[in-house]
Amino acid sequence: MSGRDRWQRSRSRLSRWPITTFYVLTLIVSWPMGLLPPGPSIAAIGAAALIDGRAGVVHLLRRVVVWRVGFRWYVIAVFGPVAVFVLAAWLNVLTGATVVGRPILDWPEFGRLFLLQIVGVFAGAWEELGWRGYALPRMLNRFSPLVASLALGVLWAIWHLPLFLAGDIPWADAAFIVVVSVLFTAVFVQTKQSVLIAFVMHASFNAAAGVTVLLFEGPDRTQMYWSVTVVALALAAVIVGLRSNQWLKPPGAPDEPVLTDIGQSA
């Protein structure tokens, strides 16, 4: 067997397991560095190249420049996460937490952190080419939107394992990561699967967290992670509940509304 034949056979095997290929590459790239934020995106490009060649990489990168999605989705991507974290901070105070001498939202600090997320190649928002650009569309082809979102959320949470083990973020954040994956899906499918919008939304979530979580210390900070999970879960429940027939629809089910309607109520 020639080297070309062996390569084609290997590519054929990988093509049967695109999500597994992507995720294994993600861990290989990310974990030796502690946790490399652009690791999932680097892995996505690698998986696309291995499985589909140049055409696969071009198709993946085109999702980044999908920007004509309507102004309201930019507003939702930027200010939706802010609303989630502000409501969570308010809920945290209502349940007994004490604010450490700051306003609930410091807009200048939010803007600074948001810009750092956008321009900093090693910021968390740079994960999105992998999670939403590569993995989510393939999972939506195999599972219902709700199952795909939760399954991807679990993979996303496990990827953060080095940060959990190092104590950089509490284990409570794992629940939030799984739940917020549903919100990302709702926006992603309604914006023509735009990685750009997912990138902006991720940057806003991280910036809003950077402002509001630091309002609390000790057990109150851990409680804040549970508070934001509760708020995100309530929002996800409303979104899924209003379009449950679409969120629970398996791929290819006949006589059902198309997938791109599932975020209509987001």
C-alpha positions as CSV (number, residue, x, y, z in Angstrom):
1,M,0.0,0.0,0.0
2,S,1.4,3.4,-1.0
3,G,1.8,6.3,1.4
4,R,-1.1,8.1,-0.5
5,D,-3.4,5.1,0.0
6,R,-2.5,4.9,3.7
7,W,-3.2,8.7,4.1
8,Q,-6.6,8.3,2.3
9,R,-7.5,5.4,4.6
10,S,-6.6,7.4,7.7
11,R,-8.5,10.4,6.4
12,S,-11.6,8.2,5.8
13,R,-11.4,6.9,9.4
14,L,-11.0,10.4,10.8
15,S,-14.0,11.6,8.8
16,R,-16.2,9.1,10.6
17,W,-15.3,10.7,13.9
18,P,-14.9,14.5,13.3
19,I,-16.0,15.6,16.8
20,T,-13.7,13.1,18.5
21,T,-10.8,14.1,16.2
22,F,-11.4,17.8,16.9
23,Y,-11.7,17.2,20.7
24,V,-8.7,15.1,21.0
25,L,-6.7,17.7,19.1
26,T,-8.1,20.4,21.3
27,L,-6.9,18.7,24.5
28,I,-3.5,17.9,22.9
29,V,-3.0,21.6,21.9
30,S,-4.6,23.2,25.0
31,W,-3.7,21.2,28.1
32,P,0.1,21.1,27.9
33,M,0.0,25.0,28.1
34,G,-2.2,24.9,31.2
35,L,-5.1,25.9,29.2
36,L,-4.5,27.6,25.8
37,P,-7.5,29.8,25.0
38,P,-7.2,29.5,21.2
39,G,-6.5,25.8,21.5
40,P,-10.0,24.8,20.3
41,S,-9.7,27.1,17.2
42,I,-6.3,25.8,16.3
43,A,-7.6,22.2,16.7
44,A,-10.6,23.0,14.5
45,I,-8.4,24.2,11.7
46,G,-6.3,21.1,12.1
47,A,-9.3,18.8,12.1
48,A,-10.8,20.5,9.1
49,A,-7.5,20.2,7.2
50,L,-7.0,16.5,8.1
51,I,-10.5,15.5,7.2
52,D,-11.6,17.8,4.4
53,G,-8.4,19.4,3.2
54,R,-8.1,23.0,2.1
55,A,-11.8,23.2,1.2
56,G,-12.7,22.3,4.8
57,V,-10.5,25.0,6.2
58,V,-11.9,27.6,3.9
59,H,-15.4,26.6,4.7
60,L,-14.6,26.9,8.4
61,L,-12.9,30.3,8.2
62,R,-15.8,31.7,6.2
63,R,-18.0,31.5,9.3
64,V,-15.8,34.1,10.9
65,V,-16.8,36.8,8.3
66,V,-20.5,36.2,8.5
67,W,-21.4,39.6,9.7
68,R,-24.6,40.7,7.9
69,V,-27.0,39.2,10.5
70,G,-29.0,42.3,11.7
71,F,-28.0,45.0,14.1
72,R,-30.2,43.6,16.9
73,W,-28.0,40.5,17.2
74,Y,-24.9,42.6,17.8
75,V,-26.9,44.3,20.6
76,I,-28.0,40.9,22.0
77,A,-24.4,39.6,21.8
78,V,-22.9,42.5,23.7
79,F,-25.6,43.4,26.2
80,G,-27.3,40.1,26.7
81,P,-24.4,38.7,28.8
82,V,-24.3,42.0,30.7
83,A,-28.0,41.6,31.6
84,V,-27.4,38.0,32.7
85,F,-24.6,38.9,35.1
86,V,-26.2,42.0,36.5
87,L,-29.3,40.0,37.3
88,A,-27.2,37.3,38.8
89,A,-25.4,39.9,41.0
90,W,-28.7,41.3,42.1
91,L,-29.9,37.7,42.9
92,N,-26.7,37.0,44.8
93,V,-27.3,40.1,47.0
94,L,-30.9,39.1,47.6
95,T,-29.8,35.7,48.8
96,G,-27.4,37.2,51.4
97,A,-24.1,38.1,49.6
98,T,-22.3,41.3,50.3
99,V,-21.0,43.6,47.6
100,V,-17.4,44.7,48.1
101,G,-17.7,48.5,47.7
102,R,-18.3,48.8,43.9
103,P,-21.3,49.6,41.7
104,I,-23.0,46.5,40.3
105,L,-21.6,47.3,36.8
106,D,-18.5,49.4,36.2
107,W,-19.0,50.3,32.5
108,P,-15.4,51.6,31.9
109,E,-14.0,48.4,33.3
110,F,-16.4,46.3,31.3
111,G,-15.3,48.2,28.1
112,R,-11.7,47.7,28.9
113,L,-12.1,43.9,29.5
114,F,-14.3,43.6,26.4
115,L,-11.6,45.2,24.2
116,L,-9.0,42.9,25.7
117,Q,-11.1,39.9,24.9
118,I,-11.5,41.1,21.3
119,V,-7.9,42.1,20.5
120,G,-6.1,39.6,22.8
121,V,-5.3,36.4,20.8
122,F,-4.9,34.6,24.1
123,A,-8.3,35.6,25.5
124,G,-11.2,33.2,26.0
125,A,-13.3,34.5,23.1
126,W,-10.8,33.0,20.7
127,E,-12.1,29.6,21.5
128,E,-15.2,30.1,19.3
129,L,-13.9,29.0,15.9
130,G,-13.6,25.5,17.6
131,W,-16.7,25.2,19.7
132,R,-19.3,27.0,17.6
133,G,-17.5,27.1,14.2
134,Y,-16.5,23.5,14.0
135,A,-18.1,21.4,16.6
136,L,-21.7,22.7,17.0
137,P,-22.8,22.5,13.3
138,R,-21.6,18.9,13.2
139,M,-23.4,18.0,16.4
140,L,-26.6,19.7,15.1
141,N,-26.4,17.3,12.2
142,R,-26.5,14.3,14.6
143,F,-28.6,15.4,17.6
144,S,-31.5,17.7,18.5
145,P,-30.5,21.3,19.2
146,L,-31.0,20.8,22.9
147,V,-28.9,17.6,23.1
148,A,-26.2,19.1,20.9
149,S,-26.0,22.2,23.1
150,L,-25.8,20.3,26.3
151,A,-23.3,17.7,25.0
152,L,-21.1,20.5,23.6
153,G,-21.4,22.3,27.0
154,V,-20.1,19.2,28.8
155,L,-17.1,18.9,26.5
156,W,-16.5,22.7,26.9
157,A,-16.7,22.3,30.7
158,I,-14.3,19.4,30.7
159,W,-11.8,21.4,28.6
160,H,-11.6,23.8,31.5
161,L,-10.5,21.1,33.9
162,P,-6.9,22.5,34.4
163,L,-8.5,25.7,35.6
164,F,-10.8,23.9,38.0
165,L,-7.9,21.8,39.4
166,A,-5.7,24.8,39.8
167,G,-8.4,26.6,41.7
168,D,-8.5,29.5,39.2
169,I,-12.3,29.1,38.8
170,P,-14.7,27.2,41.2
171,W,-16.2,23.9,40.2
172,A,-19.6,25.7,40.2
173,D,-18.6,27.4,37.0
174,A,-18.9,24.0,35.2
175,A,-22.7,24.1,35.5
176,F,-22.8,27.6,34.1
177,I,-20.7,26.6,31.1
178,V,-23.1,23.7,30.3
179,V,-26.2,25.9,30.6
180,V,-24.8,28.9,28.7
181,S,-24.1,26.6,25.7
182,V,-27.8,26.6,25.1
183,L,-27.8,30.4,24.8
184,F,-24.9,30.3,22.4
185,T,-26.8,27.9,20.2
186,A,-29.9,30.0,20.2
187,V,-28.0,33.0,18.9
188,F,-25.6,31.1,16.6
189,V,-28.3,29.4,14.5
190,Q,-30.3,32.6,14.2
191,T,-27.3,34.5,12.9
192,K,-26.5,32.3,10.0
193,Q,-24.0,30.3,12.1
194,S,-21.8,33.4,12.5
195,V,-18.7,32.7,14.5
196,L,-18.2,36.5,14.6
197,I,-21.3,36.9,16.7
198,A,-20.4,34.0,18.9
199,F,-17.0,35.6,19.4
200,V,-18.5,38.9,20.4
201,M,-21.0,37.2,22.8
202,H,-18.2,35.2,24.4
203,A,-16.1,38.3,24.9
204,S,-19.1,40.0,26.5
205,F,-19.7,37.1,28.9
206,N,-16.1,37.1,30.0
207,A,-16.0,40.9,30.4
208,A,-19.2,41.0,32.3
209,A,-18.0,38.2,34.6
210,G,-14.7,40.0,35.1
211,V,-16.6,43.0,36.5
212,T,-19.4,41.4,38.5
213,V,-17.8,38.3,40.0
214,L,-15.2,40.5,41.6
215,L,-17.9,42.3,43.5
216,F,-17.9,39.4,45.9
217,E,-15.4,37.6,48.0
218,G,-15.0,34.1,49.5
219,P,-18.2,32.0,49.7
220,D,-20.2,34.9,48.2
221,R,-18.1,34.7,45.1
222,T,-18.8,31.0,44.7
223,Q,-22.4,31.7,45.3
224,M,-22.3,34.2,42.5
225,Y,-21.4,31.4,40.1
226,W,-24.5,29.5,41.2
227,S,-26.6,32.7,40.8
228,V,-25.5,33.3,37.3
229,T,-26.2,29.6,36.5
230,V,-29.7,30.0,37.8
231,V,-30.3,33.1,35.7
232,A,-28.9,31.5,32.6
233,L,-30.9,28.3,33.2
234,A,-34.1,30.4,33.6
235,L,-33.4,32.2,30.3
236,A,-32.5,28.9,28.5
237,A,-35.7,27.3,29.8
238,V,-37.8,30.1,28.4
239,I,-36.1,30.0,25.0
240,V,-36.4,26.2,24.8
241,G,-39.9,26.2,26.2
242,L,-41.2,28.6,23.6
243,R,-39.9,26.5,20.7
244,S,-39.7,23.1,22.3
245,N,-40.8,21.3,19.2
246,Q,-37.8,22.7,17.4
247,W,-35.3,22.3,20.2
248,L,-36.2,18.7,20.7
249,K,-36.5,17.8,17.0
250,P,-33.9,15.3,15.8
251,P,-32.1,16.1,12.5
252,G,-34.0,15.3,9.4
253,A,-37.4,15.0,11.1
254,P,-40.2,15.5,8.6
255,D,-42.9,18.1,8.8
256,E,-41.2,20.3,11.3
257,P,-40.0,24.0,11.2
258,V,-36.5,24.5,10.1
259,L,-33.6,24.7,12.5
260,T,-32.9,28.4,12.0
261,D,-36.1,29.3,13.7
262,I,-35.1,28.0,17.2
263,G,-33.5,31.3,18.2
264,Q,-36.5,33.4,17.2
265,S,-37.5,34.0,20.8
266,A,-33.9,34.5,22.1
